[in-house]
Amino acid sequence: MKIFCSTALALTFSTCLFAQDPIQKKYAALITAEDAKKHLSIIASDAFEGRETGKPGAMMAANYIAAEFKRLGLQAPVNGSYFLDVPLVGKSFDVKSLTVNGNAFAYRKDFNVSSVSGPTGDKTIAVNEVMFLSHKPGGDPAAELGNTDIKGKAVFIISDGETPQNSAKRILFLRSKNPLLIINCSANIGGNSRGGAGNAMRLSIKEDKPAPVAAPVLTITTEVGNQVFANSGETFETFKASADADGMQPNQAIKTDLSLVVSTVSTDVKAVDVLGFLPGTDLKDEVLVFSAHYDHIGLTTSGTDKVNNGADDDGSGTTGILEIARAFAQAKKDGHGPRRSILFLANVGEEKGLLGSEYYTSHPVFPLEKTVTDLNIDMIGRVGFDMIGKPDSLNYVYVIGSSMLSTDLHKITEKVNSTYTHMVLDYKYDDLNDPNRFYYRSDHYNFAKHGVPIIFYFDGVHADYHKPSDEVDKIGFPMLAKRAQLVFYTGWDIANRDKRPVVDGNTGKQ
């Protein structure tokens, strides 16, 4: 009898302890290193050819993700489909020639061209004068331009001494004034990563109406710059020296004969975002988003390994949302479904300029005003440069944007982490002025600019970033699983709390 009573008491005590253990821990435990490795070994395999947007490998990845969503019992929310078509157009161009005062110059040696837009076919830009615009590095372009009218004209600027960020802002401002051509003189003409090289295809979202034509940017060497000024009796160096001295070299028209000939081609490109939906209960009209991009940069022509596998970028994040989806789907089957609905969003085109998330947030399947948060995962399987050799290198994650729009959201992630995962939440890059600009460089940003609170989870840049060596065998799967568990716990709290996170911060728009 005593033995029976002791056993009964022990069982009762054990049951009480189990009842007090939060139910979400049971489902977080379904996110495992073993299951993550199974998914990632497929997604980042050579067979998927680097998952470049618009190429067969990306569509193979999309089909795999959709099949997993279906297997988990998630709903297909796009008129019965898991695919949201993202209409893209690929534009490429060839540079035919550049002549200045009768002198021909060599493409990529003497000059580069970027951002050619407008109708397809051959395009000739010919001028007999350029407008020299003087400015100080880091100065205010609006104040320096003053009343100078540059509409329909070729303008000449000097980028030496400018930071890349300031140079880009200056060009963006000048474009708003509708010039015909922007000539950017620099000692280093550099390359152009998004469509600047001849024959390279630049992807963009296909608009219902033609996009405004933006002035192309012609980046030239100082040798070409000297030829531009030849008829004035001056040299590029004398103009630059005067500007460097006091920034007061006046804006002035320089007589010169310049002709640039390019040819553009436009091609429709097939791409899809993949959406899986888990309906909520009493707060089902509100939606929590888990996002990650499944695309990468495709194949390379150099070296013996031709496939940029993108195991970490962002096969790891894609694997993370599949694991999180599995945990939430099982909870719902067990009668513990979320109060708010959940959208699992696998984005295409992130590597081409955040295109998939831009299209989704411009054409949302679920209203953005009802979207309470986006938890975005982009690279969670490795140790970044900054953390190598540190004691907590296997137990950290960079957290970006948690307090940009919502102080509630920041408090939630801190509390969840201290309760369940006990990781080092590193806010090093949680800064709008971070020179790396990580806040602007993944899919969460397209939600943030619409006022949706976000968190971006990131492991940092490493030696294999955007290289064929970003392989599955370098992924730390226990670390990946633990980071995914942190995102799961954060999402569980947001999906089930009485009130959505309050928006009380700046959207951080550029």
Secondary structure, DSSP 8 states (H G I E B T S, - for coil): -HHHHHHHHHHHHHHHHHHHS-HHHHHHTT--HHHHHHHHHHHTSGGGGGGBTTSHHHHHHHHHHHHHHHHHT-B-TBTTBSEEE--EEEEEEEEEEEEETTEEE-BTTTEEEE---SSSEEEEEEEEEEEE----TT--HHHHHTT---TTSEEEEE-TT--HHHHHHHHHHHHTT--SEEEEE-S-----TTTTSTT-EEEEE--SS-------EEEE-HHHHHHHTGGGT--HHHHHHHHHHHS----EEEEEEEEEEEEEEEEEE--EEEEEEE--STEEEEEEEEEEE--B--B-SSSS--B---IIIIIIHHHHHHHHHHHHHHHHHTT---SEEEEEEEES-GGGTSHHHHHHHHS-SS-GGGEEEEEEE---SS--GGGTT-TTTTSEEEEESTTTS-HHHHHHHHHHIIIII--EEE-TT--TT-TT-GGGSSTHHHHHTTT--EEEEE----TTTTSTT--GGG--HHHHHHHHHHHHHHHHHHHHSSS-----S-----
